[in-house]
């Protein structure tokens, strides 16, 4: 049984993607590096019919990690759990997706209070995407102005990253700024590759190329 997505799938793959130009995968703790690889595998390689169970298993694993790590040490783990929940929500759809999105927002706000620059600004990219794609009041917490501010903050932290530029391009296109979206998505596609994360790069680049084609075909 499938449910119509409550908000557009946006696959917040900031996973090693968050491992941007300033934060390399080699700097991630081994447990988080493995989680990042698993997330990319589930998101880009596992068949859609099997993703729900795979995301649930990964969420349970990261929840244990969050509970086991105090204070500053669990900021990265909280961001990762939020990313997994956000991606799962985008693929899952229905009212359950909104619950996951709300949980992700809470985790990101907690991580922001611990260390705002965790994972090279991924907090801002992920929160911005949530505020952009989740329905607004009274059903959800979506807010275009908050989304724009957060995505711009992500660009300040990581101006040349593929993720920060891709999500800003997606935001601009969804809200009618095709010229701005075109410039942002081209910048995303021009981002330097991450040698340690070929799968994550491949998936994000495919999304950016698809967005570029959509923008150009509707110009």
C-alpha positions, 0 to 999 in steps of 0.5 A: 500500500502506498500513500500520496506523499504529504510533501515532495520527496527531497531526500536530504542526503546531506550525509557525506554530502554534509561532508562538504569541502571543509569536512571530510568523511575521514573526520567522521567517527567510524560509527557515523561514517558507516551510518552515512554509507548505509544511508546513501545505500538505502536512499539510492540503491535499495528498491523503493518497496524495501526502503521503509523497513531499511530506514526504520532499522537505520533510525533505530540504530542512530537513536541508540547512538544518540542516547549513548552520547552526551552533550556535544558528542551527539550533535552530529548523531542528532543531525544524522537522525534528522536527515534519515527521518527527513528522507524517510518522510519524503519517501513515506508520505501520509500523516506519518511523514509529518510526524517524522518531519516534526521529530526531525525538526526537534532534533535539528534544533537540539543539535543547533543548540549544542553546536550550530556548525555541526557537519558543516552547516547541514543543520541549516540545509536540512531545516530549510528543506523541511520548512520549504516542503512541509505543509504550512499551518494548520496542518504542519510547520512549513514557512517559506520565509524561514526556509529561505533564511535557513537555506541562505544561512547554509550557503553562507557556511558552505557557498560552493557545496553541491547540497547547499546550492541544490536545495537553494535552487530547488527552493527558488524554482518551487517559488517561481524564481527560475533565473535564480534557480538556474544559476544555483543549480549550475553552481551545484553541478560545478561543485568539486567532487567528493572522492570518498563519497562517489555514491552520494555525489552520484545521487545528488548530481542526478537530482541536480541534472534532473532539476536543471532539465526541468527548469530549462524545459519550463523556461 
